[in-house]
Amino acid sequence: MTEARTGPAAGALRPGFDRRLLPPMLLGSVLNPINSTIVAVALVPIGRALGAPASQTAWLVSALYLATALGQPVVGRLIDIFGPRRLFLVSTGLVGVAGVVGALAPGLGVLIGARVLLGFGTCAGYPAAMALVRGEAERTGRDSPGGVLTALAVANQTIAVVGPLLGGLLIAVGGWRATFALNVPLSVAAVLLGLLRLPKGGPAGGSPRHGSPSSRLDLPGMGLFAAMLVSLLLFLMNLHLRDWYLLALSAAAGAAFALRELRAATPFIDLRVLGGNTPLLATYGRALVAYVVAYSFLYGFTQWTEEGFGLTPFHAGLAQMPMFLLAIGVSIVSGRSTSVRGKLLLGAAGQIAACLVILTLTGDSPLWTLLLVALVFGIPQGLNNLALQNSVYFQADPERTASSAGLLRTFSYIGSMVATSATAAAFGQHADTGGLHRLAWVMLGAGVLYLLLTLFDRTLGRTTGAGRGERAAG
């Protein structure tokens, strides 16, 4: 991606990354995680207020990730073609609309709809940030933006710290509706920063090599991708044999999508390039299983601390603090190196260790054991996110940086869907200790798979097939 820059400032800024871009990049990228973490402490109060059990309030989590998993690669592709500015402004504006709808929602159905709007509204932030990083790398001739990528990771970790605690405070002061109203000022700030800081224009998509931007849109491919993904995620939300038709529909749409993309002149997802990029595919697979563990902990463990252990939403948010604080420190320290293999292995070990400790917890466990679990989880939380993000940046085709980043989030959200489905199945009507232990076994299995995917991945450190002549992170 190459942004059009005009005026004397362009030459003056050429030696290094344009740090005026950081505020909108960081704010846009954290809109999704802040809504993810805040709702973790709001699920129980919402369920009590609306008379909905945990199996139904789980849709508040699934709805956001369903919309975001679909929207991220689509919006990412649009950013690759048209540039980040317009997509960023439209999407972040939608976040404010979703905040108003959620704050005024009369029932669970409308609230779920607001979460869908939030999912689509937060789609552009992360792909736009990655596209801007790539554009700045091309402009400056420096393709090692480790500090900027680390800043993105640390910002997300910081929001993860603030999210549960802020959610608890908002609920204590203004009730659970305040957690939705928060999106209104965040949206206004993001739109204003985007208008003031993001460069106008878009990629040089009108070149003879690529054709006009509109000709590069693969609307049929996007439609088939949507049908495949939505059917799959709806099946994963509520795993049951009676819904086999959703899996069949997903497979049929997937086959049609593959045929379309292999024949399209400018495919939405270039399956030939992606299929030959084994390092990137391995990264996507690791992201899926890593987020099964991470989101099972975020939502399942948090619900148990409130219902099974008896903490208030505010104190449940405080119990998460050790994890996120340690994750920030780990991200800052480990961000100095672009190597990922050691980070992935240590992250896998941390996940497995934390799951084993969870299996020992009961409603009578001392509070320090809960804090210990959160602290242990801080290690993989800080390592995995940064390692996966760095991997995609170096492994992806430069011309598809935003859509590749969006696909990373899609695989992450598929993992989150599996996590929320597992959480709902494990807890049922009440988040008790037995349900927590059942969930911990699922998490442990995913953690072991993550470790095996890393141990036996011979592509780590191998030259990528993206055509840049660089080495993959590893």
C-alpha positions in Angstrom: 0.0 0.0 0.0 1.3 3.4 -0.9 -0.5 6.4 0.4 -0.6 9.6 -1.6 1.2 12.4 0.3 1.4 16.0 -0.8 3.0 19.1 0.5 6.4 19.9 1.9 5.8 17.9 5.0 6.2 14.7 3.0 9.8 15.2 2.3 10.5 16.4 5.9 9.0 13.3 7.3 10.7 10.9 5.0 13.5 9.7 7.3 11.2 8.0 9.8 7.8 6.8 10.6 5.2 9.6 10.6 4.2 9.6 14.3 1.2 11.8 13.6 -0.5 8.6 12.4 -0.1 6.8 15.7 -3.1 8.3 17.6 -5.8 7.3 15.0 -4.0 3.9 14.4 -3.9 3.1 18.1 -7.4 4.3 18.9 -8.9 2.5 15.9 -7.1 -0.7 16.7 -8.3 -0.8 20.3 -12.1 -0.2 19.6 -12.6 -4.0 19.2 -10.6 -5.2 22.2 -12.2 -2.6 24.5 -15.6 -3.8 23.6 -14.5 -7.4 24.0 -13.1 -7.0 27.5 -15.8 -4.7 28.9 -18.5 -7.1 28.1 -16.8 -9.8 30.0 -17.8 -8.2 33.3 -21.2 -7.0 31.9 -22.6 -10.4 31.0 -23.8 -11.3 34.4 -25.5 -7.9 35.2 -27.1 -7.9 31.7 -28.4 -11.5 32.3 -29.9 -10.5 35.6 -31.4 -7.3 34.3 -33.0 -9.0 31.2 -33.7 -12.4 32.7 -31.3 -14.2 30.4 -29.1 -17.2 31.4 -25.5 -17.5 30.5 -26.2 -19.6 27.4 -28.2 -16.6 26.0 -26.0 -13.8 27.0 -23.1 -15.6 25.3 -24.7 -14.3 22.0 -23.5 -10.8 23.0 -20.0 -12.1 22.6 -20.6 -14.3 19.6 -22.5 -11.5 17.7 -19.6 -9.1 17.8 -17.1 -11.7 16.7 -19.4 -13.1 14.0 -19.6 -9.6 12.5 -16.0 -8.8 12.9 -14.7 -12.2 11.7 -16.7 -11.6 8.5 -15.9 -7.9 8.2 -12.2 -7.7 8.9 -10.9 -9.4 5.8 -13.6 -7.8 3.6 -12.8 -4.3 4.9 -9.1 -5.1 4.9 -9.3 -5.9 1.2 -11.2 -2.6 0.6 -8.4 -0.8 2.4 -5.8 -2.6 0.3 -7.6 -1.2 -2.8 -8.9 2.2 -1.7 -6.7 3.2 1.2 -7.5 3.3 4.9 -9.0 6.8 5.3 -12.5 6.4 4.0 -13.0 2.9 5.5 -11.6 4.0 8.8 -14.0 7.0 9.0 -17.1 5.1 8.0 -16.4 2.2 10.4 -15.5 4.2 13.4 -18.6 6.4 12.8 -20.7 3.2 13.0 -19.2 2.5 16.4 -21.0 5.6 17.8 -24.3 4.5 16.2 -23.9 1.1 17.9 -23.2 2.8 21.2 -26.5 4.7 21.1 -28.5 1.6 20.1 -27.0 -0.5 22.8 -27.5 2.2 25.5 -31.2 2.5 24.6 -31.8 -1.3 23.9 -35.1 -2.5 25.4 -34.2 -6.2 25.3 -31.6 -8.8 24.6 -32.4 -9.0 20.9 -31.8 -5.3 20.2 -28.7 -5.5 22.4 -27.3 -8.3 20.2 -28.0 -6.2 17.2 -26.0 -3.4 18.7 -23.1 -5.8 19.2 -23.3 -6.8 15.5 -23.1 -3.1 14.6 -20.1 -2.8 16.9 -18.5 -5.8 15.2 -18.8 -4.2 11.8 -17.8 -0.8 13.1 -14.6 -2.0 14.6 -13.5 -3.9 11.5 -11.3 -1.2 9.9 -9.1 -0.2 12.9 -6.6 -3.0 12.9 -6.3 -3.6 9.1 -6.0 0.2 8.6 -3.2 0.3 11.1 -1.3 -2.5 9.5 -1.8 -1.0 6.1 -0.4 2.4 7.4 2.6 0.6 8.8 3.3 -1.0 5.5 2.8 2.3 3.6 5.2 4.0 5.9 7.7 1.2 5.5 7.6 1.6 1.7 7.8 5.4 2.0 10.8 5.4 4.3 12.5 2.4 2.9 12.6 0.8 6.4 10.8 -2.5 6.6 11.5 -3.2 10.3 8.7 -1.3 12.2 9.2 -3.3 15.3 8.6 -0.3 17.6 5.3 0.5 15.9 4.1 -3.1 15.9 5.0 -3.3 19.5 3.1 -0.1 20.2 0.0 -1.6 18.6 0.4 -4.8 20.7 1.0 -2.8 23.9 -2.0 -0.6 23.2 -4.2 -3.6 22.9 -2.8 -5.1 26.1 -3.3 -1.8 27.9 -6.9 -1.6 26.8 -7.3 -5.2 28.0 -6.1 -4.0 31.4 -8.5 -1.0 31.4 -11.5 -2.9 29.9 -12.6 -5.2 32.7 -11.8 -2.6 35.4 -13.5 0.3 33.4 -16.4 -2.0 32.7 -16.8 -2.6 36.4 -16.6 1.1 37.2 -19.1 2.0 34.5 -21.5 -0.7 35.8 -21.2 0.6 39.3 -21.8 4.2 38.3 -24.3 4.0 35.4 -25.3 0.4 35.1 -24.5 -2.0 32.2 -25.9 0.4 29.6 -23.0 2.8 30.3 -20.6 0.1 28.8 -22.4 0.7 25.4 -22.6 4.5 25.8 -18.8 4.7 26.2 -18.6 4.0 22.4 -20.1 7.4 21.5 -17.2 9.6 22.7 -14.7 7.0 21.5 -16.3 7.1 18.1 -16.2 10.9 18.0 -12.6 10.9 18.9 -11.6 8.3 16.3 -13.5 10.1 13.5 -11.9 13.5 14.4 -8.4 11.9 14.6 -9.0 10.2 11.3 -10.1 13.4 9.6 -7.1 15.3 10.9 -4.3 12.8 10.7 -4.9 10.1 8.1 -3.5 10.8 4.6 -6.0 11.5 1.8 -5.9 9.4 -1.3 -5.3 5.7 -1.6 -3.0 3.1 -3.1 -1.7 3.4 -6.6 -4.3 1.1 -7.7 -4.9 2.7 -11.1 -1.7 1.4 -12.5 -1.8 -0.7 -15.7 -0.5 -3.7 -13.6 -3.5 -3.7 -11.3 -6.3 -1.9 -13.2 -8.7 0.5 -11.6 -9.6 0.1 -7.9 -13.2 -0.8 -8.8 -12.1 -3.5 -11.2 -10.2 -5.2 -8.4 -13.4 -5.7 -6.3 -14.4 -9.3 -6.2 -18.0 -9.0 -5.0 -19.0 -12.6 -5.8 -16.0 -13.9 -4.0 -16.8 -11.7 -1.0 -20.4 -13.0 -1.0 -19.4 -16.6 -1.1 -16.8 -16.0 1.6 -19.6 -14.5 3.8 -21.9 -17.4 3.2 -19.1 -19.9 4.1 -18.0 -18.1 7.2 -21.4 -17.2 8.6 -22.7 -20.8 8.2 -19.5 -22.1 9.9 -19.7 -19.7 12.8 -23.4 -20.2 13.4 -22.6 -23.9 13.6 -19.7 -23.3 16.0 -21.9 -21.0 18.2 -24.1 -23.9 19.2 -22.5 -27.2 18.4 -25.2 -29.8 17.9 -25.9 -32.6 15.3 -29.3 -31.1 14.6 -27.5 -28.2 12.9 -25.6 -30.3 10.5 -27.1 -28.4 7.6 -25.1 -25.3 8.6 -21.9 -27.3 8.2 -23.0 -28.7 4.9 -23.9 -25.2 3.7 -20.5 -23.9 4.8 -18.8 -26.7 2.9 -20.8 -26.0 -0.3 -20.2 -22.3 -0.1 -16.5 -23.0 0.6 -16.2 -25.2 -2.5 -17.9 -22.5 -4.6 -15.7 -19.9 -3.1 -12.5 -21.8 -4.0 -13.6 -22.3 -7.6 -14.5 -18.6 -7.9 -11.2 -17.4 -6.4 -9.1 -19.8 -8.5 -10.7 -18.4 -11.7 -11.0 -14.7 -10.8 -8.6 -12.3 -12.4 -8.3 -10.3 -9.2 -9.6 -12.6 -6.4 -10.8 -11.4 -3.0 -8.4 -13.9 -1.4 -5.7 -15.2 -3.8 -5.8 -18.8 -2.9 -2.9 -19.7 -5.2 -0.6 -17.3 -3.3 -2.1 -18.1 0.1 -1.8 -21.8 -0.5 1.8 -21.5 -1.4 2.6 -19.4 1.7 2.9 -22.2 4.3 4.3 -20.0 7.0 1.3 -17.7 6.9 -1.2 -20.6 6.9 0.6 -22.0 10.0 0.3 -18.7 11.7 -3.4 -18.6 11.0 -3.8 -22.1 12.5 -1.9 -21.1 15.6 -4.0 -18.0 16.0 -7.2 -20.1 16.0 -6.2 -22.4 18.8 -4.4 -19.7 20.8 -7.6 -17.7 21.0 -9.7 -20.7 22.0 -7.6 -20.7 25.2 -7.4 -16.9 25.6 -11.1 -16.2 25.1 -12.3 -19.2 27.1 -10.3 -17.7 30.0 -11.4 -14.1 29.4 -15.2 -15.0 29.4 -15.4 -18.3 31.2 -13.0 -17.6 34.0 -14.5 -14.1 34.5 -18.1 -15.4 34.7 -17.0 -18.0 37.2 -15.3 -15.5 39.4 -18.6 -13.6 39.6 -21.1 -16.5 39.9 -19.0 -19.4 41.2 -16.6 -17.4 43.5 -18.9 -14.5 44.4 -16.9 -11.5 43.2 -18.6 -8.3 42.1 -18.1 -7.1 38.5 -15.6 -4.5 39.7 -13.6 -7.0 41.7 -13.8 -9.5 38.8 -12.2 -6.9 36.7 -9.5 -6.3 39.3 -8.8 -10.0 39.4 -7.8 -9.8 35.7 -5.3 -7.0 36.4 -2.2 -9.2 37.0 -2.6 -10.9 33.7 -2.9 -7.7 31.6 -0.2 -5.8 33.5 2.3 -8.7 33.1 1.3 -9.0 29.4 2.1 -5.3 28.8 5.6 -5.8 30.4 6.2 -9.0 28.4 5.1 -7.3 25.2 7.5 -4.3 25.7 10.5 -6.5 26.6 9.9 -9.2 23.9 9.0 -6.6 21.3 12.7 -5.7 20.9 13.2 -8.9 19.0 11.5 -9.9 15.7 12.1 -13.6 16.4 8.9 -15.5 17.2 9.7 -19.1 17.8 10.8 -18.7 21.4 7.8 -16.4 22.1 5.4 -19.0 20.7 6.9 -21.9 22.7 7.0 -20.0 25.9 3.4 -18.8 25.3 2.3 -22.3 24.8 3.9 -23.5 28.0 2.2 -20.6 29.9 -1.2 -21.5 28.6 -0.8 -25.1 29.6 0.5 -24.2 33.1 -2.4 -21.8 33.7 -5.0 -24.4 32.6 -3.5 -27.0 35.0 -3.9 -24.5 37.9 -7.5 -23.7 36.9 -8.3 -27.4 37.3 -7.4 -27.1 41.0 -9.7 -24.2 41.7 -12.9 -24.4 43.7 -15.4 -21.9 45.2 -13.4 -22.1 48.5 -10.0 -21.5 47.0 -8.0 -18.6 48.4 -8.1 -15.4 46.4 -4.4 -15.5 45.7 -4.9 -18.6 43.6 -7.2 -16.7 41.3 -4.5 -14.0 41.0 -1.9 -16.6 40.3 -3.9 -18.0 37.4 -4.3 -14.5 36.0 -0.5 -13.8 36.4 0.5 -17.0 34.6 -1.9 -16.2 31.8 -0.1 -12.8 31.4 2.9 -14.5 29.9 1.1 -16.1 26.8 -1.1 -13.0 26.6 1.9 -10.8 26.0 3.9 -13.2 23.8 1.3 -14.8 21.5 -0.4 -11.6 20.3 2.9 -9.9 19.4 4.4 -13.0 17.8 1.3 -13.7 15.6 1.1 -10.0 14.6 4.8 -9.8 13.6 4.5 -13.1 11.8 1.7 -11.9 9.5 3.4 -8.6 8.8 6.5 -10.3 7.5 4.8 -13.3 5.9 2.0 -11.6 4.0 2.0 -10.3 0.4 2.8 -6.6 0.8 -0.1 -5.7 -1.5 -2.5 -7.6 0.7 -1.2 -6.5 4.1 -4.6 -5.2 5.3 -6.6 -8.1 4.1 -4.0 -10.6 5.5 -4.2 -8.8 8.9 -8.0 -9.0 8.7 -7.7 -12.8 8.0 -5.5 -13.1 11.1 -8.4 -11.6 13.1 -10.9 -13.8 11.4 -9.0 -16.9 12.5 -8.7 -15.4 15.9 -12.5 -14.8 16.1 -13.2 -18.4 14.9 -11.2 -19.4 17.9 -13.2 -17.0 20.0 -16.4 -18.6 18.7 -15.3 -22.0 19.6 -14.4 -20.6 23.1 -17.8 -19.0 23.6 -19.6 -22.1 22.4 -17.4 -24.2 24.8 -18.1 -21.8 27.6 -21.9 -21.9 27.1 -21.9 -25.7 26.9 -19.7 -26.0 30.0 -21.7 -23.7 32.1 -25.2 -24.1 30.9 -27.5 -22.1 33.2 -24.9 -21.3 35.9 -21.2 -20.6 35.9 -20.3 -23.1 38.6 -17.0 -24.8 39.5 -17.8 -28.0 37.6 -18.4 -26.0 34.5 -15.1 -24.2 34.9 -13.3 -27.5 35.2 -15.0 -28.8 32.0 -14.0 -25.7 30.2 -10.4 -26.0 31.5 -10.0 -29.4 29.9 -11.1 -27.8 26.5 -8.6 -25.1 27.1 -5.8 -27.5 28.0 -6.4 -29.5 24.8 -6.2 -26.4 22.7 -3.0 -25.3 24.5 -1.4 -28.7 23.8 -2.3 -28.4 20.2 -0.9 -24.9 20.0 2.4 -26.3 21.4 2.5 -29.1 18.9 1.8 -26.7 16.0 4.8 -24.7 17.0 7.2 -27.6 17.8 6.6 -29.3 14.5 6.4 -26.2 12.3 9.5 -26.3 10.1 8.4 -23.1 8.3 9.4 -20.8 11.3 12.4 -18.9 10.0 11.9 -20.0 6.4 11.9 -17.5 3.6 8.3 -16.5 2.8 6.6 -16.9 -0.5 5.3 -13.4 -0.6 7.9 -12.2 -3.1 9.8 -9.8 -0.9 13.0 -11.8 -0.5 12.8 -11.4 3.2 12.8 -13.9 6.0 9.7 -14.8 7.9 9.7 -13.8 11.5 11.2 -16.7 13.3 
